[in-house]
Amino acid sequence: MTGQRAQRLEKLGMVWSPADERFQENLAAARIYYEQHWTLYAPRTATALDRPIGQWLSNPRCPEALEGHPEWETALREVDEDWNPAWTTDWQRHYAAVRELLREED
């Protein structure tokens, strides 16, 4: 299969591996969580779409967890550019709330 054909099939939602399929399902839940909380720095107990999204989001933050899957990190950054910040959890959650409040201001 040519690279172009594979890219077209991927855009149509073709799944090439169970791991990619699970990632996409969890990413959909992450998007819902982000819409509600303005951050992907969810507590480990957080859920969205009946998925343990908090635990799922904490796993790729471990060193080398996304090794071999740069597209997964790109997808997470497209939802929330600060999904894996270097600063503390509390700071990130407060920052996200203030950022959204300021976005609503003229």
Buried (B, 14 or more C-beta within 10 A) or exposed (E): EEEEEEEEEEEEEEBEEEEBEEBEBBBBBBBBBBEEBBBBBBEEEBBBEEBBBBBBBBEBBEEEBBEEBEEBBEBBEEBBEBBBBEEEEEEBBEBBEEEEEEEEEE
